[in-house]
Each structure stands twice: as C-alpha cells, then as structure tokens.
C-alpha cells in the first residue's frame, strides 16, 4: 500500500470510529455538556465533525540552494501559514520526516479541494517549486479548529 493510501486509511479509520458511535455509546469526561455556541463557532456538525482538505507537501522539482533566497522563501512560508491560521483557514500544519519526499502537511478548514488549491498557491515553497501539493478531502473533529489558539498559549516561542 502506498504511503498516501496508508495515511488516508489512518484518517478514515479515526473518522469512522468517531462517526460510527452513537451519542450514548461515546465516552465523555464527567460533567461534559454539549456546547452549542462552541460547536457553531468551530463549524461542527451533529457529531462534532466538519469537512477539511488535507494537503501533503512533497519535494518539488526545483530545490532552491542554501542561501539568503532560500531563507527568505521559508520565512515567507511560515508567514503565509501564520496568515492563513489567523484567517481561520489553516487548522493544522507541520513538517513530516521527509521519507518518500513527504515534507509537510496542511489541514485546511475549507469545503473543496479547489479552495485549498487557491490557498496553497499563495505559499512561497509552492510558488518556487521547492514543494508540490497533493490534496485529499478529510472529515474530522471540528476541535482541530482550536489547535492554533491552544498552541499560542503553550508555545514559549512562536515562529
């Protein structure tokens, strides 16, 4: 099985596990109550889930050599991610291990691959051909929308 299919299978299994449970069968922490206002803010459906687009960033055809131009490109990459997260479009991002050319991922809080492509195309690593993007629809917990807010509270240093 290719790494892409394996990753998608992993996401699907996690989503199906949450999707297939009835509210009565789903364990919840003691005292937890449904928060309709929070669910609405996060775009959650009745299961606490929402659609996303998963973007796998892979090594592209034009590796930029070390130097100031490469540093500027990656500074722009991080600034672009910060902007998209601040706009509520980027729920999650991070580097991968580089195995098989897999460099990083984005999870966009958008309904369509076309919308995710428009957002990804604003990134300097894509513009310069350092990386290319692979797109997949993903259905997951709306709680992902809180990661950036929580991370800002626990990170001693921000990019």
C-alpha positions as CSV (number, residue, x, y, z in Angstrom):
1,X,0.0,0.0,0.0
2,X,1.4,3.4,-0.9
3,X,2.1,5.9,1.8
4,X,-0.7,8.1,0.6
5,X,-3.2,5.4,0.8
6,X,-1.9,4.3,4.2
7,X,-2.2,7.8,5.6
8,X,-5.7,8.3,4.2
9,X,-6.7,4.9,5.6
10,X,-5.5,6.0,9.0
11,X,-7.5,9.2,8.9
12,X,-10.5,7.3,7.6
13,X,-10.3,4.8,10.5
14,X,-10.1,7.6,13.1
15,X,-13.0,9.4,11.5
16,X,-15.2,6.3,11.1
17,X,-14.5,5.3,14.7
18,X,-15.9,8.7,15.8
19,X,-18.6,8.7,13.1
20,X,-20.0,5.3,13.9
21,X,-20.6,5.7,17.6
22,X,-23.9,6.8,18.9
23,X,-24.0,9.6,21.5
24,X,-25.0,7.1,24.2
25,X,-22.0,4.8,23.4
26,X,-19.4,7.6,23.2
27,X,-17.5,8.0,26.4
28,X,-17.3,11.6,27.7
29,X,-15.4,13.1,30.6
30,X,-17.5,13.5,33.7
31,X,-19.6,16.7,33.6
32,X,-19.1,17.4,29.9
33,X,-22.0,19.1,28.3
34,X,-22.8,19.9,24.7
35,X,-21.8,23.5,23.9
36,X,-24.0,24.7,21.0
37,X,-22.2,28.0,20.8
38,X,-18.7,26.4,20.6
39,X,-20.0,23.8,18.1
40,X,-21.3,26.7,15.9
41,X,-18.1,28.7,16.2
42,X,-16.0,25.7,15.1
43,X,-18.3,24.7,12.3
44,X,-19.2,21.4,13.9
45,X,-22.0,19.1,12.6
46,X,-24.1,17.0,15.0
47,X,-21.2,14.6,15.5
48,X,-18.7,17.4,16.3
49,X,-17.1,16.9,13.0
50,X,-16.5,19.0,9.9
51,X,-15.0,18.8,6.4
52,X,-11.4,19.7,5.8
53,X,-8.9,19.4,3.0
54,X,-5.7,17.5,3.8
55,X,-2.7,18.7,1.8
56,X,0.5,16.7,1.7
57,X,3.5,18.8,0.8
58,X,6.1,16.8,-1.2
59,X,9.6,17.6,-2.5
60,X,9.2,19.6,-5.7
61,X,11.2,19.8,-8.9
62,X,13.2,22.9,-8.0
63,X,15.2,22.6,-4.8
64,X,16.5,26.1,-4.0
65,X,20.2,26.1,-3.0
66,X,21.1,27.2,0.6
67,X,21.5,30.9,1.0
68,X,19.6,34.1,1.6
69,X,17.0,33.5,-1.1
70,X,16.1,30.1,0.4
71,X,15.9,31.6,3.9
72,X,13.6,34.3,2.6
73,X,11.4,31.7,0.9
74,X,11.0,29.7,4.1
75,X,10.4,32.9,6.1
76,X,7.6,33.6,3.6
77,X,6.3,30.1,4.0
78,X,6.0,30.5,7.8
79,X,4.4,34.0,7.4
80,X,1.9,32.6,4.9
81,X,0.9,29.8,7.3
82,X,0.5,32.3,10.2
83,X,-1.7,34.5,8.0
84,X,-3.9,31.5,6.9
85,X,-4.2,30.3,10.5
86,X,-5.1,33.8,11.7
87,X,-7.8,33.9,9.0
88,X,-9.2,30.6,10.3
89,X,-8.4,28.8,7.1
90,X,-5.5,26.7,8.3
91,X,-6.4,24.4,11.1
92,X,-3.2,22.5,11.3
93,X,0.3,22.5,9.7
94,X,3.6,20.8,10.4
95,X,6.7,19.2,9.0
96,X,6.9,15.5,8.2
97,X,10.0,13.2,8.2
98,X,11.0,13.7,4.6
99,X,10.6,9.9,3.9
100,X,9.4,9.3,0.3
101,X,9.7,13.1,-0.3
102,X,6.9,13.9,2.2
103,X,7.9,17.3,3.6
104,X,4.8,18.6,5.5
105,X,1.1,18.9,5.7
106,X,-1.7,21.4,5.9
107,X,-5.2,20.8,7.0
108,X,-7.4,23.5,5.6
109,X,-10.8,24.3,7.1
110,X,-12.5,24.6,3.6
111,X,-15.1,22.5,1.8
112,X,-13.4,22.0,-1.5
113,X,-10.1,21.0,-3.0
114,X,-10.3,23.9,-5.4
115,X,-10.4,26.3,-2.4
116,X,-7.5,24.6,-0.8
117,X,-5.5,24.8,-4.0
118,X,-6.0,28.6,-4.1
119,X,-4.7,28.9,-0.5
120,X,-1.8,26.6,-1.2
121,X,-0.8,28.5,-4.3
122,X,-0.1,31.6,-2.1
123,X,2.8,29.8,-0.4
124,X,6.4,30.6,-1.5
125,X,7.6,27.0,-1.3
126,X,4.9,26.1,-3.9
127,X,5.4,29.2,-6.0
128,X,9.1,28.5,-6.2
129,X,8.7,24.8,-6.9
130,X,10.5,23.7,-3.7
131,X,7.4,21.7,-2.9
132,X,4.4,20.3,-4.7
133,X,1.0,19.6,-3.1
134,X,-1.3,16.6,-3.1
135,X,-4.9,17.1,-2.0
136,X,-7.5,14.9,-0.2
137,X,-10.9,15.6,1.3
138,X,-10.9,14.8,5.1
139,X,-13.7,14.6,7.6
140,X,-12.5,15.1,11.2
141,X,-13.1,16.6,14.5
142,X,-14.1,20.3,14.5
143,X,-11.9,20.6,17.6
144,X,-8.9,20.9,15.2
145,X,-10.0,24.5,14.8
146,X,-8.8,25.2,18.4
147,X,-5.3,23.9,17.9
148,X,-3.8,27.3,16.9
149,X,-5.4,29.1,19.8
150,X,-4.2,26.4,22.3
151,X,-0.7,26.2,20.8
152,X,-0.3,30.0,21.2
153,X,-0.9,29.5,24.9
154,X,1.6,26.7,25.3
155,X,4.4,27.8,23.0
156,X,7.3,29.7,24.6
157,X,8.5,30.7,21.2
158,X,6.4,31.4,18.1
159,X,7.7,31.2,14.6
